[in-house]
């Protein structure tokens, strides 16, 4: 065939090449930056371009027109497929009230923007200073006067110098420890506004020694707030940002890298009206991990009799809910890590949990969730390969977020070329227990839920997807299970209501590209 093709007239070759080039351009244009991790492509967004850094070359391809870029950067929620929003006026007003309360609480803990003035007479710490509530911190750890500036201003200033130090939010007061030199007089000791009067003969070592005897003491109890200390001298004003924080105790697990995997990991699942699938899952786990703990949360109508010695079985009220069951199962985890699996998954020789652990325990990367590949086996023996890497491009406009879900990733994980960084992965993942518990599963999602957990975890959970661990999925929908589980398929308005619930909760104005689940 190759020889025959080579013998074709050159015009045919030209037409064939033109056709293939046209197809490639169309795919490139409409693909909208869907990048393959297996080709080592790094997903970045740069002024309407997707820059793709391959192993052999660096290619920048313009894939959007100005009109399309404008559409992406808008909150136009015109009714079309996989687009949701906006909320109606009544819902927006209710959400605005909740949002104002959320912003008020957030404002106290936001990391401030620190602008340090040029040629300041001070060397100072703009941010990063932390003190426990009702405790104190030495001012010398945050502030020092520059020798050249001090000498210059003192030579040209024959009168007394005043230094004003103010706790702008009145969250702290200024204390003095030890005896003061005669060069200084202090007005406002043990208050939130302190004035230091300095005689002209004072040298820079003496002024810095004074700061070493000054302390900022927190006087307002809160587990996390921020104060701003303003300091004025020689016509300059600087600001030192202080975080008042009640630090939590460490939460440590008595486990080492050399311990058996059953001491490190708990397998958790939620089941509902699929007893045969659950038993098949447990049986498959025991083939490869005979002693690992399995936690099952079940809200079926009839409880099961599970005799497996290493399976903990928890009965819930009937049809209590999908995410409520996931919370229950997670609450019973006593290990540093857990593996989430659906109740119709089957372990195989390729379900190597040790490979998941390798990423979570690596010292050179920080990962909270690592997912694998799901091989789906349908009735009749047909199989398909499933791996989800979803990212969420978002921007803030008109008081809410606009979100565009994309099949993409943020590039490879350092040291693990088989893994990519992303936002949303499949229901087959291993996670660190403590970070996942902080996020939790919203119990309002009773029948179906998936992306909501990852939305709630944005900015809190570092998520990766890898292709070196897999599990088998055998979907089963016996009896009335289908009508409960797939209510969204039977009535699309249920899915739309689910989307509108998330839009209210997460302050979204428009969501695009949202395929189900």
ZIHUFEN-V100700 format. One record per pair of residues at least 24 apart in sequence whose ideal C-beta (glycine too) atoms are under 6 Angstrom apart, sorted by the first residue. I is the first residue (numbers start at 1). J is the second residue. D is the distance in Angstrom with one decimal. If there is no record, write none. Layout:
BEGIN
I_J_D + I_J_D
END
This chain:
BEGIN
34_407_5.2 + 35_408_5.7 + 37_409_5.5 + 37_420_4.2 + 42_411_3.8 + 43_408_4.8 + 43_409_5.5 + 43_410_5.8 + 75_397_5.4 + 75_402_4.5 + 75_509_4.5 + 75_510_4.5 + 77_510_4.1 + 82_513_5.6 + 82_514_5.2 + 82_515_5.9 + 83_512_5.0 + 84_499_4.3 + 84_511_4.7 + 85_503_5.6 + 85_509_5.7 + 85_510_4.2 + 85_511_5.8 + 86_509_5.2 + 87_503_6.0 + 91_504_5.9 + 95_504_5.3 + 99_507_5.8 + 108_225_4.5 + 109_224_4.9 + 112_241_5.0 + 120_236_5.5 + 120_238_5.9 + 121_146_5.4 + 121_149_3.6 + 121_234_5.4 + 121_236_5.8 + 122_238_5.5 + 124_238_5.6 + 124_240_5.8 + 127_241_4.5 + 129_242_4.9 + 130_243_4.6 + 130_245_5.4 + 131_218_5.5 + 131_244_5.8 + 133_218_5.3 + 133_221_4.7 + 133_244_5.6 + 133_246_5.5 + 134_218_5.4 + 134_221_5.9 + 136_215_4.3 + 136_217_3.9 + 137_216_5.5 + 138_215_5.7 + 139_211_4.8 + 139_214_4.1 + 140_211_4.8 + 140_212_4.0 + 142_240_5.2 + 143_211_5.5 + 144_208_5.5 + 145_204_5.6 + 145_207_5.1 + 145_208_5.8 + 147_204_4.7 + 150_204_4.3 + 153_234_4.9 + 158_200_5.9 + 160_197_5.3 + 160_199_6.0 + 161_198_4.3 + 162_197_5.7 + 163_196_4.2 + 163_233_4.7 + 164_195_5.3 + 164_232_4.4 + 165_194_4.6 + 165_231_5.3 + 166_193_4.9 + 166_230_4.6 + 167_192_4.0 + 167_227_5.8 + 167_229_5.9 + 168_228_4.5 + 168_230_5.3 + 169_227_5.0 + 171_220_4.6 + 171_227_4.0 + 172_216_5.0 + 172_217_5.8 + 172_218_5.3 + 172_219_5.9 + 172_227_5.5 + 173_217_5.4 + 173_219_5.5 + 175_215_4.5 + 175_217_5.5 + 176_213_5.7 + 177_213_5.3 + 178_213_4.8 + 184_210_5.9 + 218_244_4.9 + 251_434_5.7 + 253_336_4.2 + 255_336_5.6 + 262_291_4.5 + 262_292_4.4 + 264_335_5.7 + 264_336_5.8 + 264_337_5.7 + 265_335_5.7 + 265_337_4.9 + 265_339_5.8 + 266_293_4.8 + 266_295_5.9 + 266_333_4.6 + 266_335_4.7 + 266_338_4.8 + 267_294_4.7 + 267_339_4.8 + 268_295_4.5 + 268_329_3.9 + 268_338_5.4 + 268_340_5.9 + 269_296_5.8 + 269_341_5.3 + 269_343_5.0 + 270_297_4.9 + 270_325_3.6 + 270_326_5.3 + 270_329_6.0 + 271_296_6.0 + 271_298_4.9 + 271_343_4.0 + 272_299_5.7 + 272_300_5.6 + 273_300_5.0 + 273_481_4.4 + 274_343_5.6 + 274_476_5.8 + 275_304_5.6 + 277_343_5.3 + 277_344_4.2 + 277_476_5.0 + 278_343_4.8 + 281_343_5.9 + 281_345_5.7 + 282_308_5.6 + 282_311_6.0 + 284_346_4.6 + 284_347_4.1 + 285_347_5.2 + 288_347_5.5 + 295_329_4.8 + 295_332_4.9 + 297_325_3.9 + 297_328_4.3 + 297_329_4.4 + 299_325_5.8 + 321_443_5.8 + 321_446_3.6 + 322_449_5.6 + 323_441_3.8 + 323_442_5.5 + 323_443_5.3 + 323_445_4.4 + 323_449_5.0 + 324_443_4.1 + 326_441_4.3 + 327_441_4.9 + 333_433_5.2 + 337_430_5.8 + 338_433_5.6 + 339_430_4.7 + 340_429_5.6 + 342_427_5.3 + 344_474_5.5 + 344_475_6.0 + 344_476_5.4 + 345_471_5.0 + 345_473_5.6 + 346_472_4.1 + 346_474_6.0 + 348_472_5.4 + 350_470_4.5 + 351_471_5.0 + 352_469_5.4 + 355_468_5.4 + 355_469_4.9 + 356_430_4.0 + 356_469_5.8 + 364_415_5.9 + 365_413_5.9 + 365_414_5.7 + 366_462_5.8 + 367_462_5.3 + 367_464_5.5 + 368_432_5.1 + 368_435_4.6 + 368_461_4.5 + 368_462_4.7 + 369_429_5.2 + 369_431_4.5 + 369_461_5.6 + 369_463_4.6 + 370_430_5.4 + 370_464_5.2 + 370_466_6.0 + 371_425_3.5 + 371_426_5.3 + 371_428_6.0 + 371_429_3.9 + 371_465_4.9 + 372_428_5.4 + 372_466_6.0 + 372_469_3.7 + 372_470_5.5 + 373_467_5.5 + 373_470_4.1 + 374_426_5.5 + 374_428_5.4 + 374_471_5.9 + 374_473_4.9 + 375_470_5.7 + 375_472_5.3 + 376_473_4.6 + 377_472_5.9 + 377_474_5.1 + 388_425_5.8 + 388_426_4.9 + 389_422_4.4 + 389_465_4.9 + 390_423_5.9 + 390_424_3.8 + 391_422_5.8 + 391_423_4.8 + 392_423_5.2 + 400_507_5.0 + 400_508_5.7 + 400_509_3.7 + 401_508_5.0 + 402_509_5.6 + 402_510_4.7 + 403_508_5.8 + 403_511_4.9 + 404_512_4.6 + 404_513_5.4 + 405_513_4.1 + 405_514_5.4 + 413_464_5.3 + 418_466_5.3 + 418_467_5.4 + 418_468_4.8 + 419_464_4.8 + 419_466_4.0 + 420_465_5.7 + 421_464_5.5 + 422_463_5.7 + 422_465_5.3 + 423_454_5.9 + 424_451_5.6 + 424_454_4.2 + 425_463_5.9 + 425_465_4.8 + 428_471_5.2 + 435_461_5.8 + 447_487_5.4 + 448_488_5.5 + 450_517_4.9 + 452_502_5.8 + 455_506_5.8
END
